[in-house]
Amino acid sequence: MSPDNQPAPKDAGFHFVQALLLFLTRHLPLKEA
């Protein structure tokens, strides 16, 4: 496994989306599951 082989921008964007969703779900009630 080489870090150079993995797309950093894609991973960063994925983690950003995950963090954003988690942030929203923590501050807003889940209306749709």
PDB file with one MODEL, atoms N, CA, C and O in Angstrom:
MODEL        1
ATOM      1  N   MET A   1       0.851  -1.217   0.000  1.00  0.00           N
ATOM      2  CA  MET A   1       0.000   0.000   0.000  1.00  0.00           C
ATOM      3  C   MET A   1       0.873   1.249   0.000  1.00  0.00           C
ATOM      4  O   MET A   1       1.654   1.466   0.927  1.00  0.00           O
ATOM      5  N   SER A   2       0.744   2.054  -1.021  1.00  0.00           N
ATOM      6  CA  SER A   2       1.523   3.296  -1.097  1.00  0.00           C
ATOM      7  C   SER A   2       0.594   4.494  -1.029  1.00  0.00           C
ATOM      8  O   SER A   2      -0.406   4.537  -1.745  1.00  0.00           O
ATOM      9  N   PRO A   3       0.904   5.465  -0.186  1.00  0.00           N
ATOM     10  CA  PRO A   3       0.061   6.665  -0.068  1.00  0.00           C
ATOM     11  C   PRO A   3      -0.004   7.428  -1.382  1.00  0.00           C
ATOM     12  O   PRO A   3      -0.971   8.144  -1.641  1.00  0.00           O
ATOM     13  N   ASP A   4       1.026   7.276  -2.216  1.00  0.00           N
ATOM     14  CA  ASP A   4       1.056   7.989  -3.496  1.00  0.00           C
ATOM     15  C   ASP A   4       0.020   7.407  -4.461  1.00  0.00           C
ATOM     16  O   ASP A   4      -0.456   8.093  -5.366  1.00  0.00           O
ATOM     17  N   ASN A   5      -0.318   6.141  -4.255  1.00  0.00           N
ATOM     18  CA  ASN A   5      -1.265   5.489  -5.165  1.00  0.00           C
ATOM     19  C   ASN A   5      -2.706   5.876  -4.859  1.00  0.00           C
ATOM     20  O   ASN A   5      -3.578   5.785  -5.724  1.00  0.00           O
ATOM     21  N   GLN A   6      -2.951   6.306  -3.630  1.00  0.00           N
ATOM     22  CA  GLN A   6      -4.319   6.644  -3.251  1.00  0.00           C
ATOM     23  C   GLN A   6      -4.599   8.125  -3.505  1.00  0.00           C
ATOM     24  O   GLN A   6      -3.768   8.976  -3.189  1.00  0.00           O
ATOM     25  N   PRO A   7      -5.774   8.438  -4.079  1.00  0.00           N
ATOM     26  CA  PRO A   7      -6.150   9.826  -4.369  1.00  0.00           C
ATOM     27  C   PRO A   7      -6.440  10.599  -3.096  1.00  0.00           C
ATOM     28  O   PRO A   7      -7.461  10.375  -2.445  1.00  0.00           O
ATOM     29  N   ALA A   8      -5.551  11.503  -2.743  1.00  0.00           N
ATOM     30  CA  ALA A   8      -5.735  12.289  -1.523  1.00  0.00           C
ATOM     31  C   ALA A   8      -6.950  13.216  -1.618  1.00  0.00           C
ATOM     32  O   ALA A   8      -7.751  13.262  -0.685  1.00  0.00           O
ATOM     33  N   PRO A   9      -7.107  13.961  -2.729  1.00  0.00           N
ATOM     34  CA  PRO A   9      -8.240  14.889  -2.847  1.00  0.00           C
ATOM     35  C   PRO A   9      -9.583  14.171  -2.714  1.00  0.00           C
ATOM     36  O   PRO A   9     -10.501  14.677  -2.070  1.00  0.00           O
ATOM     37  N   LYS A  10      -9.691  12.994  -3.322  1.00  0.00           N
ATOM     38  CA  LYS A  10     -10.948  12.251  -3.251  1.00  0.00           C
ATOM     39  C   LYS A  10     -11.216  11.820  -1.808  1.00  0.00           C
ATOM     40  O   LYS A  10     -12.333  11.958  -1.311  1.00  0.00           O
ATOM     41  N   ASP A  11     -10.187  11.298  -1.143  1.00  0.00           N
ATOM     42  CA  ASP A  11     -10.339  10.861   0.242  1.00  0.00           C
ATOM     43  C   ASP A  11     -10.703  12.036   1.136  1.00  0.00           C
ATOM     44  O   ASP A  11     -11.563  11.927   2.010  1.00  0.00           O
ATOM     45  N   ALA A  12     -10.035  13.164   0.905  1.00  0.00           N
ATOM     46  CA  ALA A  12     -10.289  14.350   1.719  1.00  0.00           C
ATOM     47  C   ALA A  12     -11.736  14.797   1.539  1.00  0.00           C
ATOM     48  O   ALA A  12     -12.411  15.140   2.510  1.00  0.00           O
ATOM     49  N   GLY A  13     -12.206  14.792   0.301  1.00  0.00           N
ATOM     50  CA  GLY A  13     -13.587  15.197   0.031  1.00  0.00           C
ATOM     51  C   GLY A  13     -14.573  14.240   0.687  1.00  0.00           C
ATOM     52  O   GLY A  13     -15.586  14.667   1.239  1.00  0.00           O
ATOM     53  N   PHE A  14     -14.274  12.941   0.625  1.00  0.00           N
ATOM     54  CA  PHE A  14     -15.152  11.939   1.224  1.00  0.00           C
ATOM     55  C   PHE A  14     -15.245  12.152   2.733  1.00  0.00           C
ATOM     56  O   PHE A  14     -16.335  12.142   3.304  1.00  0.00           O
ATOM     57  N   HIS A  15     -14.096  12.343   3.370  1.00  0.00           N
ATOM     58  CA  HIS A  15     -14.073  12.548   4.819  1.00  0.00           C
ATOM     59  C   HIS A  15     -14.771  13.849   5.182  1.00  0.00           C
ATOM     60  O   HIS A  15     -15.416  13.944   6.226  1.00  0.00           O
ATOM     61  N   PHE A  16     -14.642  14.856   4.315  1.00  0.00           N
ATOM     62  CA  PHE A  16     -15.290  16.144   4.564  1.00  0.00           C
ATOM     63  C   PHE A  16     -16.808  15.981   4.554  1.00  0.00           C
ATOM     64  O   PHE A  16     -17.509  16.530   5.403  1.00  0.00           O
ATOM     65  N   VAL A  17     -17.303  15.216   3.580  1.00  0.00           N
ATOM     66  CA  VAL A  17     -18.749  14.978   3.485  1.00  0.00           C
ATOM     67  C   VAL A  17     -19.235  14.199   4.701  1.00  0.00           C
ATOM     68  O   VAL A  17     -20.283  14.513   5.267  1.00  0.00           O
ATOM     69  N   GLN A  18     -18.479  13.192   5.098  1.00  0.00           N
ATOM     70  CA  GLN A  18     -18.853  12.388   6.258  1.00  0.00           C
ATOM     71  C   GLN A  18     -18.924  13.252   7.510  1.00  0.00           C
ATOM     72  O   GLN A  18     -19.867  13.143   8.295  1.00  0.00           O
ATOM     73  N   ALA A  19     -17.913  14.119   7.695  1.00  0.00           N
ATOM     74  CA  ALA A  19     -17.870  14.992   8.866  1.00  0.00           C
ATOM     75  C   ALA A  19     -19.034  15.976   8.829  1.00  0.00           C
ATOM     76  O   ALA A  19     -19.639  16.270   9.860  1.00  0.00           O
ATOM     77  N   LEU A  20     -19.347  16.485   7.630  1.00  0.00           N
ATOM     78  CA  LEU A  20     -20.443  17.446   7.493  1.00  0.00           C
ATOM     79  C   LEU A  20     -21.774  16.783   7.841  1.00  0.00           C
ATOM     80  O   LEU A  20     -22.590  17.361   8.560  1.00  0.00           O
ATOM     81  N   LEU A  21     -21.993  15.570   7.332  1.00  0.00           N
ATOM     82  CA  LEU A  21     -23.233  14.857   7.630  1.00  0.00           C
ATOM     83  C   LEU A  21     -23.334  14.567   9.122  1.00  0.00           C
ATOM     84  O   LEU A  21     -24.404  14.717   9.712  1.00  0.00           O
ATOM     85  N   LEU A  22     -22.235  14.156   9.730  1.00  0.00           N
ATOM     86  CA  LEU A  22     -22.234  13.856  11.153  1.00  0.00           C
ATOM     87  C   LEU A  22     -22.540  15.113  11.955  1.00  0.00           C
ATOM     88  O   LEU A  22     -23.282  15.068  12.937  1.00  0.00           O
ATOM     89  N   PHE A  23     -21.961  16.239  11.530  1.00  0.00           N
ATOM     90  CA  PHE A  23     -22.192  17.517  12.202  1.00  0.00           C
ATOM     91  C   PHE A  23     -23.669  17.897  12.124  1.00  0.00           C
ATOM     92  O   PHE A  23     -24.268  18.322  13.112  1.00  0.00           O
ATOM     93  N   LEU A  24     -24.245  17.736  10.931  1.00  0.00           N
ATOM     94  CA  LEU A  24     -25.656  18.093  10.738  1.00  0.00           C
ATOM     95  C   LEU A  24     -26.562  17.180  11.560  1.00  0.00           C
ATOM     96  O   LEU A  24     -27.515  17.647  12.183  1.00  0.00           O
ATOM     97  N   THR A  25     -26.270  15.895  11.562  1.00  0.00           N
ATOM     98  CA  THR A  25     -27.113  14.946  12.291  1.00  0.00           C
ATOM     99  C   THR A  25     -26.997  15.173  13.794  1.00  0.00           C
ATOM    100  O   THR A  25     -27.919  14.849  14.543  1.00  0.00           O
ATOM    101  N   ARG A  26     -25.877  15.724  14.238  1.00  0.00           N
ATOM    102  CA  ARG A  26     -25.709  15.975  15.671  1.00  0.00           C
ATOM    103  C   ARG A  26     -26.474  17.224  16.090  1.00  0.00           C
ATOM    104  O   ARG A  26     -26.964  17.304  17.216  1.00  0.00           O
ATOM    105  N   HIS A  27     -26.579  18.201  15.189  1.00  0.00           N
ATOM    106  CA  HIS A  27     -27.224  19.465  15.543  1.00  0.00           C
ATOM    107  C   HIS A  27     -28.683  19.509  15.102  1.00  0.00           C
ATOM    108  O   HIS A  27     -29.478  20.284  15.635  1.00  0.00           O
ATOM    109  N   LEU A  28     -29.028  18.672  14.126  1.00  0.00           N
ATOM    110  CA  LEU A  28     -30.413  18.647  13.641  1.00  0.00           C
ATOM    111  C   LEU A  28     -30.999  17.259  13.850  1.00  0.00           C
ATOM    112  O   LEU A  28     -30.300  16.256  13.706  1.00  0.00           O
ATOM    113  N   PRO A  29     -32.277  17.202  14.189  1.00  0.00           N
ATOM    114  CA  PRO A  29     -32.942  15.904  14.394  1.00  0.00           C
ATOM    115  C   PRO A  29     -33.090  15.155  13.076  1.00  0.00           C
ATOM    116  O   PRO A  29     -33.355  15.762  12.039  1.00  0.00           O
ATOM    117  N   LEU A  30     -32.921  13.837  13.117  1.00  0.00           N
ATOM    118  CA  LEU A  30     -33.051  13.033  11.903  1.00  0.00           C
ATOM    119  C   LEU A  30     -34.528  12.874  11.555  1.00  0.00           C
ATOM    120  O   LEU A  30     -35.261  12.160  12.239  1.00  0.00           O
ATOM    121  N   LYS A  31     -34.956  13.537  10.496  1.00  0.00           N
ATOM    122  CA  LYS A  31     -36.356  13.437  10.079  1.00  0.00           C
ATOM    123  C   LYS A  31     -36.528  12.294   9.088  1.00  0.00           C
ATOM    124  O   LYS A  31     -37.559  11.624   9.073  1.00  0.00           O
ATOM    125  N   GLU A  32     -35.505  12.078   8.258  1.00  0.00           N
ATOM    126  CA  GLU A  32     -35.560  10.991   7.278  1.00  0.00           C
ATOM    127  C   GLU A  32     -34.389  10.042   7.504  1.00  0.00           C
ATOM    128  O   GLU A  32     -33.234  10.467   7.527  1.00  0.00           O
ATOM    129  N   ALA A  33     -34.685   8.771   7.669  1.00  0.00           N
ATOM    130  CA  ALA A  33     -33.620   7.804   7.918  1.00  0.00           C
ATOM    131  C   ALA A  33     -33.215   7.109   6.626  1.00  0.00           C
ATOM    132  O   ALA A  33     -32.327   6.257   6.635  1.00  0.00           O
TER     133      ALA A  33
ENDMDL
END
